[in-house]
Amino acid sequence: MAAVIALARSLPAPADAHETVRLLLGLALHASERNEEAAACFRQLVREHPATPAYWNNLAITAQLGGVLDEAEHAFQQALSLSPDDAQFHHNYGLLLARQGRWREARQCQFDAAERAPGFIDARLQGALACHVCGDLPGEEAMLQGVAHWPPQPAEQALSLATMLSTRGEQPVAFDVLDKAVLPAGEEARFLAWRITAMRASLYERGNQLDQARAELALLPMDDIAALPTEHESVRCRIWSVRATVLTREGDHRGAAGLWQHMLDHAPIAELRITAAFGLAAARDKLHQHAQAWEALRLAHALQCESVRHIVPHLLDEHAQSLPMVNHRVTRRARDAWAALPAPRSGQSPVFVVGFPRSGTTLLEQMIDAHPDFRSMDERAFIYDLIERMEHAGQAYPGDLATLQADETRMLRQAYDGMVARVLPGLGRARLVDKNPLNMLTLPMMARLYPEARFILCLRHPCDVLLSCYMLPFRSPSFMTLCSSLPRLARGYAQAFEQWLAHVEVFAPRVLEWRYESVVSRFDEHVARLGHFLGVEDTEPMASFAAHAKAKGYISTPSYAQVTQGIHRNAVGRWHAYREHFEPVLPILRPMMERLGYEM
């Protein structure tokens, strides 16, 4: 490249040189990471040849790398206006938008690229990443279709891909992606190899395989990592994040707090600082340093809200509705107009486990799943997917549930069965457990398709629920914003239960209330109640749920570690340590607390 640059510049008047010479000079400067000079070459080319889309694309790339983002965006738009079907241009523009945190626009660009070139793996990977950030799970799944057969990825992309696969519960594929990752040449290979090892440790920890996680971390030269210069801080912080998580699992909360604090003070990436702030809050809480924990939480939510500003700006208002489904109501009069349709009996219907998030739904799910007559599928939004299918077909939800015909409800159940089969192939004669807390907001759909289904409503003291939600870094942008403040969270909680209780009066479903505080104090009694409700005589397997959960490996919810520890009272009454912060929201919660039988 140096020779190309020297030859081009040896010409008597390089600025007036032949078009191809300027093109080669620009490409050579770009390859030599001299992007400001390269951009100057491409500016000259687009002035002289404004109808050549490749020159606009090259200007956009070099301007972006030179930090001139406005010019880069304009150049990408010019390239796409001249060549709208060029998948590479859409992909490149998407990368710029992602760099600016404009994830929704970036997602659409990668969708456009993949539509024009379905085999364009880079576009599909970046599209999946944009969906991951936006909380678009169906889009992410579509972009990652066939991922197990993708070719080996460069290490940086492999790490992003493994992170997404881990969140989706596809641990074996994630390990395979890391094993095949292609390392670059030079010193960067060493850092990426460390990060891959740390990622493997994270996968093991996430699967409740702590011995393997420790073994992976033992392979890392921690002293060398601690001594890295400041320019490699992101490498150190990513490794510290995994190490702190494992320390937390080992009960070393003071050691974890030190690592989280280092990350919070030094991490150059907002994503890492958010992780650190939530981690630090959890560690301070375990150390009974409640004032420091609360300050860390305030910072965590402020950082998180800023990170989603380009994704859900309309939800950042304190009074925006993060749970739009609460506005969908079916009155008794509307329900009386429903025609009776053929439907499965109770034994052929799913068991629906519902309740506000962090109310003990995962613990109950693992208890039922431990019994050989039942199988759970982790947390899926399949009922919401069915509502989307209705709406795409031009049917309004929930109003048009009344006009559904027998063949339409049958097709909706078949669609549901198909989604379940992809997650639980070979379900056989076992009964399905569909645990998704916020299915509590979709009772009309569940009642229409499965009118004889059994429901288990998980309850826990509302203040403990709110505290637990506030302390977690949820991925869904809508739930992230809902949990951004206690007043907003309290209103959402009250609205969710108001809708649920109104619908219970309308539909009169078979519901078992599963109260967390009672379960932990009288476990055997409540296991017997559960067995009776589900028609199970031998409840012994349910009582051994902790061992079952540990053997199961990956569990998608934040409770994946707690459910392997058995029943304990540690989570009861935690909110009292933060009562001063709850006082302003108690008036919001009081009416619902009284209806649910909880005291202040």
C-alpha positions in Angstrom: 0.0 0.0 0.0 2.9 2.3 0.7 4.2 1.7 -2.8 0.7 2.5 -4.3 0.5 5.8 -2.3 4.1 6.8 -3.3 3.4 6.0 -7.0 0.2 8.0 -7.1 1.7 11.0 -5.3 4.8 10.9 -7.6 2.6 12.1 -10.5 3.1 15.8 -11.4 -0.4 16.8 -10.4 -2.1 14.0 -8.4 -5.2 16.1 -7.8 -5.8 16.1 -11.6 -4.8 12.5 -12.0 -6.8 9.8 -13.8 -9.9 8.7 -12.0 -8.5 5.2 -11.5 -5.3 6.6 -9.9 -7.3 8.6 -7.4 -9.5 5.6 -6.6 -6.4 3.4 -6.0 -4.9 6.2 -3.9 -8.0 6.4 -1.8 -8.2 2.7 -1.3 -4.6 2.4 -0.4 -4.9 5.3 2.2 -7.9 3.6 3.7 -6.1 0.2 3.9 -3.3 2.1 5.7 -5.8 3.5 8.2 -5.1 7.1 6.9 -8.9 7.7 6.6 -8.9 11.5 6.6 -6.6 11.6 3.6 -8.7 8.8 2.0 -11.9 10.7 2.5 -10.3 13.7 0.7 -9.7 11.5 -2.3 -13.2 10.2 -2.4 -14.6 13.8 -2.0 -12.8 14.7 -5.2 -14.2 11.6 -6.9 -17.9 12.2 -5.9 -17.6 15.9 -7.0 -16.4 14.7 -10.5 -18.5 11.5 -10.7 -21.6 12.1 -8.6 -23.5 9.3 -10.3 -21.0 6.5 -9.2 -22.5 4.9 -6.1 -19.3 3.1 -5.1 -17.5 6.4 -4.7 -20.2 7.6 -2.3 -20.0 4.4 -0.4 -16.2 4.7 -0.1 -16.5 8.3 1.1 -19.0 7.2 3.7 -16.8 4.5 5.1 -13.7 6.7 5.3 -15.6 9.7 6.6 -17.1 7.5 9.3 -13.7 6.1 10.3 -12.4 9.6 10.4 -15.1 10.6 12.8 -17.1 12.8 10.3 -20.4 11.1 10.9 -22.8 13.6 9.4 -20.9 13.5 6.1 -20.8 9.7 6.3 -24.5 9.5 6.7 -25.2 11.8 3.8 -22.8 9.8 1.6 -24.5 6.5 2.5 -27.8 8.0 1.6 -26.5 9.2 -1.8 -25.1 5.7 -2.5 -28.4 4.0 -1.7 -30.4 6.5 -3.7 -28.2 5.6 -6.7 -28.1 1.8 -6.0 -31.0 0.9 -3.7 -30.6 -2.8 -4.2 -27.0 -3.0 -3.2 -27.0 -5.2 0.0 -23.5 -4.1 0.9 -24.5 -0.4 1.0 -27.5 -1.2 3.3 -25.2 -3.2 5.6 -22.5 -0.5 5.7 -25.1 2.2 6.5 -26.5 0.0 9.3 -23.1 -0.3 10.9 -22.9 3.5 11.0 -26.3 3.8 12.6 -25.4 1.1 15.2 -22.3 3.1 16.0 -24.5 6.1 16.8 -26.8 4.0 18.9 -29.7 4.3 16.4 -30.5 0.7 16.7 -34.0 0.6 15.2 -32.8 2.3 12.0 -29.7 0.0 12.0 -32.0 -3.1 12.3 -34.0 -2.0 9.3 -30.9 -1.5 7.2 -29.6 -5.0 8.0 -33.1 -6.4 7.3 -33.0 -4.6 3.9 -29.5 -6.1 3.2 -30.5 -9.6 4.2 -33.7 -9.4 2.1 -31.6 -8.5 -1.0 -28.9 -11.1 -0.2 -30.3 -13.9 2.1 -26.9 -15.5 2.4 -25.2 -12.3 3.6 -24.0 -13.6 7.0 -22.5 -10.3 8.2 -25.8 -8.5 7.6 -27.8 -11.2 9.3 -25.4 -11.2 12.3 -25.5 -7.4 12.7 -29.3 -7.5 12.1 -29.6 -10.0 14.9 -27.5 -7.9 17.2 -29.7 -4.8 16.5 -32.8 -6.9 17.2 -31.1 -8.1 20.4 -30.6 -4.6 21.6 -34.1 -3.6 20.6 -35.7 -6.5 22.3 -37.1 -7.8 19.0 -37.0 -11.6 19.7 -38.8 -12.7 16.6 -36.6 -10.6 14.4 -33.5 -11.9 16.2 -34.7 -15.5 15.6 -35.3 -14.9 11.9 -31.8 -13.3 11.4 -30.1 -16.2 13.2 -31.9 -19.0 11.3 -29.4 -21.7 10.4 -26.7 -20.1 12.6 -25.3 -23.6 13.6 -24.2 -23.9 10.0 -22.6 -20.5 9.5 -18.9 -20.4 8.7 -16.4 -19.5 11.4 -16.6 -15.9 12.4 -13.9 -13.3 13.2 -13.4 -13.3 17.0 -15.2 -10.0 17.7 -18.3 -11.1 15.8 -18.1 -14.6 17.3 -18.2 -13.0 20.8 -21.3 -11.0 19.9 -22.9 -14.0 18.4 -22.2 -16.2 21.4 -23.7 -13.6 23.7 -26.9 -13.7 21.7 -27.0 -17.4 21.5 -26.4 -17.7 25.3 -29.4 -15.4 26.0 -31.5 -17.6 23.7 -30.5 -20.7 25.6 -28.5 -22.2 22.7 -25.4 -22.9 24.8 -23.9 -25.7 22.6 -24.0 -23.6 19.5 -22.5 -20.7 21.4 -19.6 -22.9 22.5 -19.1 -24.1 18.9 -19.0 -20.5 17.6 -16.3 -19.6 20.2 -14.3 -22.7 19.4 -14.2 -21.8 15.7 -13.6 -18.1 16.1 -10.9 -16.7 13.8 -8.3 -14.6 15.7 -6.6 -11.7 13.9 -2.9 -11.3 13.6 -0.8 -9.3 16.1 -1.3 -8.4 19.8 -5.1 -8.0 19.4 -5.3 -11.8 19.1 -4.1 -12.3 22.6 -6.8 -10.0 24.0 -9.5 -11.6 22.0 -8.4 -15.1 23.1 -8.7 -13.9 26.7 -12.2 -12.6 26.1 -13.2 -15.9 24.5 -12.0 -17.7 27.5 -13.9 -15.4 29.8 -17.0 -15.8 27.6 -16.7 -19.6 28.0 -16.6 -19.1 31.7 -19.7 -16.9 31.5 -21.6 -19.6 29.5 -20.7 -22.2 32.1 -21.8 -19.9 35.0 -25.1 -19.1 33.1 -25.7 -22.9 32.9 -25.1 -23.3 36.6 -21.8 -25.2 36.0 -19.6 -23.3 38.4 -16.7 -25.7 38.5 -16.2 -25.4 34.8 -16.6 -21.6 35.0 -13.8 -21.5 37.6 -11.6 -23.7 35.5 -11.9 -21.4 32.5 -11.1 -18.3 34.6 -8.1 -20.1 36.0 -6.7 -20.2 32.5 -6.5 -16.4 32.4 -3.4 -14.5 33.5 -5.2 -12.2 35.9 -2.0 -10.3 36.9 -1.3 -9.4 33.2 -4.9 -8.4 32.7 -4.8 -6.2 35.8 -1.7 -4.5 34.5 -3.1 -3.7 31.0 -2.7 0.0 30.0 -5.7 2.3 29.9 -6.2 1.9 26.1 -7.2 -1.7 26.8 -9.6 -1.0 29.6 -12.6 -2.5 27.7 -10.7 -5.8 27.6 -10.1 -5.7 31.3 -13.6 -4.7 32.2 -15.2 -7.4 30.1 -13.1 -10.0 31.9 -13.7 -8.4 35.3 -17.5 -8.6 34.6 -17.4 -12.4 34.3 -15.0 -12.7 37.3 -17.3 -10.6 39.4 -20.3 -12.7 38.5 -18.5 -15.9 39.5 -17.4 -14.3 42.8 -21.0 -13.4 43.5 -22.0 -17.0 43.0 -19.3 -18.0 45.5 -20.6 -15.5 48.0 -17.6 -13.2 47.8 -19.7 -10.0 47.5 -16.9 -7.7 48.8 -14.5 -9.0 46.0 -17.3 -8.6 43.4 -18.1 -5.1 44.6 -14.4 -4.1 44.1 -14.5 -5.3 40.5 -17.9 -3.7 39.7 -16.7 -0.4 41.2 -13.5 -0.5 39.0 -15.7 -1.1 35.9 -18.1 1.7 36.9 -15.2 4.1 37.3 -13.2 3.1 34.2 -15.3 1.3 31.6 -15.2 3.2 28.3 -18.5 1.6 27.0 -21.9 2.5 28.4 -23.0 -1.1 28.2 -20.3 -2.2 30.6 -21.0 0.7 33.0 -24.7 -0.3 33.1 -23.7 -3.9 33.9 -21.3 -2.7 36.6 -23.8 -0.4 38.2 -26.4 -3.1 38.6 -23.8 -5.6 39.7 -22.4 -3.1 42.3 -25.9 -2.5 43.6 -26.6 -6.2 44.1 -23.2 -6.6 45.9 -23.8 -3.6 48.2 -27.2 -5.0 49.0 -25.7 -8.3 50.0 -23.2 -6.5 52.2 -26.1 -4.6 53.8 -24.8 -1.3 52.5 -28.2 -0.2 51.4 -27.6 3.6 50.9 -24.7 2.8 48.5 -26.8 0.1 46.8 -29.6 2.6 46.1 -27.2 5.2 44.7 -25.8 2.6 42.4 -29.3 1.7 41.3 -30.2 5.3 40.5 -27.1 5.6 38.3 -27.8 2.2 36.6 -31.3 3.3 35.6 -30.1 6.7 34.4 -27.4 5.1 32.2 -29.9 2.5 31.0 -32.5 5.1 30.0 -29.9 7.0 28.1 -28.9 3.9 26.2 -32.4 3.3 24.9 -33.0 6.9 23.9 -32.8 6.0 20.2 -34.8 2.8 20.6 -37.9 3.8 22.6 -37.8 7.6 23.0 -41.6 7.7 23.4 -41.3 5.5 26.5 -38.8 7.7 28.4 -41.5 10.0 29.6 -42.3 9.0 33.3 -46.0 8.6 32.5 -45.7 6.7 29.2 -47.4 3.3 29.1 -44.8 0.5 29.0 -47.4 -2.2 29.3 -49.9 -1.3 26.5 -51.7 -4.6 26.9 -53.2 -3.4 30.2 -55.5 -1.2 28.1 -57.1 -4.2 26.4 -60.2 -5.2 28.3 -63.1 -7.5 27.7 -66.3 -6.7 29.6 -68.8 -9.2 30.9 -71.3 -8.0 28.3 -68.7 -8.5 25.5 -67.8 -12.0 26.8 -71.5 -13.0 26.9 -71.6 -12.5 23.1 -68.9 -15.1 22.4 -70.2 -18.2 20.6 -69.3 -21.5 22.2 -66.5 -23.2 20.1 -64.9 -26.7 20.3 -61.8 -26.6 22.6 -59.4 -29.0 24.3 -60.3 -30.4 27.7 -58.3 -29.4 30.7 -55.8 -32.4 30.4 -55.0 -31.4 26.8 -54.5 -27.7 27.6 -51.3 -26.0 28.8 -50.9 -25.1 32.5 -50.4 -21.3 32.5 -48.1 -19.9 35.2 -48.6 -16.1 35.4 -48.0 -13.2 37.7 -46.0 -10.0 37.8 -42.3 -10.6 37.1 -40.1 -11.5 40.1 -43.1 -13.1 42.0 -41.7 -16.6 42.1 -42.8 -17.9 38.7 -39.5 -19.5 37.8 -39.4 -21.4 41.1 -42.9 -22.7 40.5 -42.1 -23.6 36.9 -39.1 -25.7 37.9 -41.2 -27.4 40.6 -43.8 -28.5 38.0 -41.1 -29.3 35.4 -39.4 -31.6 37.9 -42.5 -33.9 37.6 -42.2 -36.4 34.7 -45.8 -35.7 33.7 -45.0 -32.1 32.8 -42.5 -30.1 30.7 -41.9 -26.4 30.7 -40.4 -24.5 27.8 -38.7 -21.6 29.7 -40.1 -18.1 29.1 -41.7 -17.7 25.7 -44.0 -15.0 24.3 -46.1 -17.3 22.2 -49.5 -16.0 23.3 -48.4 -12.5 22.3 -47.3 -14.0 19.0 -50.8 -15.3 18.5 -52.2 -11.9 19.2 -49.9 -10.5 16.5 -51.1 -13.1 14.1 -54.7 -12.0 14.6 -53.8 -8.4 14.1 -51.8 -9.1 10.9 -54.9 -10.9 9.6 -56.8 -7.7 10.1 -58.6 -8.9 13.3 -58.6 -6.5 16.3 -57.6 -7.9 19.7 -59.5 -8.5 21.9 -62.7 -7.3 20.2 -62.6 -9.8 17.4 -62.2 -12.8 19.7 -66.0 -12.8 19.8 -66.2 -13.4 16.0 -63.6 -16.1 15.7 -64.8 -19.3 14.0 -64.0 -22.8 15.1 -61.5 -23.2 12.2 -59.7 -20.0 13.2 -59.3 -21.0 16.8 -58.1 -24.4 15.6 -55.5 -22.7 13.4 -54.3 -20.5 16.2 -53.8 -23.5 18.5 -52.0 -25.3 15.6 -49.7 -22.2 15.3 -49.1 -22.3 19.1 -48.4 -26.1 19.0 -45.9 -25.5 16.1 -44.0 -22.9 18.1 -43.9 -25.2 21.2 -42.7 -28.1 19.1 -39.7 -26.1 17.9 -38.7 -25.5 21.5 -39.9 -28.9 23.0 -39.6 -31.5 20.3 -41.1 -34.8 21.4 -43.4 -33.3 24.0 -45.4 -36.5 23.7 -48.1 -37.1 26.4 -46.5 -34.7 28.9 -48.5 -31.6 29.7 -47.1 -28.3 28.7 -46.2 -25.7 31.3 -46.3 -22.2 29.7 -44.7 -19.8 32.2 -44.6 -16.2 31.1 -45.4 -13.8 33.9 -47.0 -11.1 31.7 -49.3 -13.6 30.1 -51.5 -12.4 32.9 -52.3 -9.5 30.6 -53.6 -11.9 27.8 -56.2 -13.8 29.7 -58.9 -13.2 27.0 -56.7 -15.0 24.3 -55.9 -17.9 26.6 -59.5 -18.3 27.7 -60.7 -18.3 24.1 -58.3 -21.0 22.9 -58.1 -23.0 26.1 -61.3 -22.3 28.2 -60.6 -25.3 30.5 -56.9 -24.6 31.1 -55.6 -24.3 34.6 -53.9 -21.1 35.7 -51.5 -20.6 38.6 -51.2 -17.0 39.8 -47.9 -16.3 41.6 -48.1 -13.7 44.3 -45.4 -12.0 46.4 -45.5 -8.9 48.6 -45.8 -6.1 46.0 -42.9 -4.1 47.5 -40.6 -7.1 47.4 -41.6 -7.5 43.7 -41.0 -3.9 42.9 -37.6 -3.9 44.6 -36.5 -7.1 42.8 -37.6 -5.6 39.4 -35.8 -2.3 40.2 -32.6 -4.1 40.9 -32.4 -6.0 37.6 -31.1 -5.0 34.2 -34.0 -6.2 32.0 -33.3 -6.5 28.3 -36.8 -5.6 27.0 -36.7 -1.8 26.3 -40.4 -1.5 27.4 -39.8 -3.3 30.7 -36.5 -1.5 31.1 -38.3 1.8 31.0 -41.2 0.5 33.2 -38.6 -0.4 35.9 -36.7 2.9 35.6 -38.5 4.4 38.7 -40.5 3.1 41.6 -43.5 5.3 40.9 -43.7 4.2 37.3 -43.2 0.5 38.4 -45.9 0.8 41.1 -48.4 2.2 38.6 -47.6 -0.6 36.1 -48.0 -3.2 38.9 -51.4 -1.8 39.9 -52.7 -1.6 36.4 -51.6 -5.2 35.6 -53.5 -6.6 38.5 -56.5 -4.4 38.0 -56.8 -5.8 34.5 -56.2 -9.4 35.7 -58.7 -9.2 38.5 -61.3 -7.7 36.2 -60.8 -10.5 33.6 -61.0 -13.2 36.3 -64.4 -11.9 37.2 -65.4 -12.0 33.5 -63.9 -15.4 32.5 -64.0 -17.3 35.9 -60.9 -19.4 35.0 -59.6 -22.2 37.2 -56.9 -20.4 39.2 -54.6 -21.5 42.0 -53.1 -18.6 44.0 -49.4 -19.4 44.8 -48.3 -17.0 47.5 -44.5 -16.9 47.8 -44.4 -16.1 51.6 -46.7 -19.0 52.4 -44.8 -21.4 50.2 -41.5 -20.8 51.9 -43.0 -21.1 55.4 -45.2 -24.2 54.7 -43.6 -25.8 51.7 -44.9 -29.3 52.0 -48.5 -28.2 52.5 -48.3 -26.0 49.4 -46.7 -28.7 47.3 -49.6 -31.0 48.2 -52.1 -28.2 47.2 -50.3 -27.9 43.9 -50.4 -31.6 43.2 -54.1 -31.6 44.0 -54.8 -28.7 41.7 -52.9 -30.4 38.8 -54.4 -33.8 39.5 -51.0 -35.3 40.5 -50.8 -37.9 43.4 -47.1 -38.3 43.7 -45.6 -34.8 44.4 -42.2 -36.1 45.6 -40.4 -35.0 42.3 -41.8 -31.5 42.7 -40.2 -31.2 46.2 -36.8 -32.0 44.6 -37.0 -29.1 42.2 -33.6 -27.5 43.2 -31.6 -30.6 42.0 -33.7 -30.8 38.9 -33.1 -27.1 38.1 -29.3 -27.5 38.6 -29.2 -30.5 36.3 -31.3 -28.7 33.7 -28.5 -26.2 33.1 -29.7 -23.2 31.2 -32.7 -21.3 32.7 -33.5 -18.0 30.9 -34.7 -15.9 33.7 -32.7 -13.8 36.2 -33.7 -16.4 38.9 -31.5 -19.1 37.3 -29.1 -19.2 40.3 -31.7 -18.8 43.0 -33.8 -21.8 41.9 -30.9 -24.1 42.4 -30.6 -23.2 46.1 -33.9 -24.6 47.3 -36.5 -22.8 49.5 -35.3 -20.1 51.9 -36.7 -16.9 53.5 -33.9 -14.5 52.4 -36.1 -12.8 49.8 -39.0 -12.2 52.1 -39.3 -8.6 53.4 -36.2 -7.3 51.6 -38.0 -4.1 50.8 -38.0 -2.9 54.5 -34.3 -2.1 54.2 -35.3 0.5 51.6 -38.6 1.6 53.1 -37.8 5.3 52.9 -37.7 5.0 49.1 -41.0 3.1 49.1 -42.9 5.6 51.2 -43.8 7.8 48.3 -45.3 4.9 46.3 -47.2 3.2 49.0 -50.3 5.2 48.3 -50.2 3.9 44.7 -49.9 0.3 45.9 -52.2 0.4 48.9 -55.5 -0.4 47.2 -54.1 -3.4 45.4 -52.1 -4.6 48.4 -55.4 -4.6 50.4 -57.1 -6.6 47.6 -54.3 -9.1 47.4 -54.1 -9.5 51.2 -50.8 -7.8 51.9 -49.9 -5.3 54.7 -47.7 -2.3 54.7 
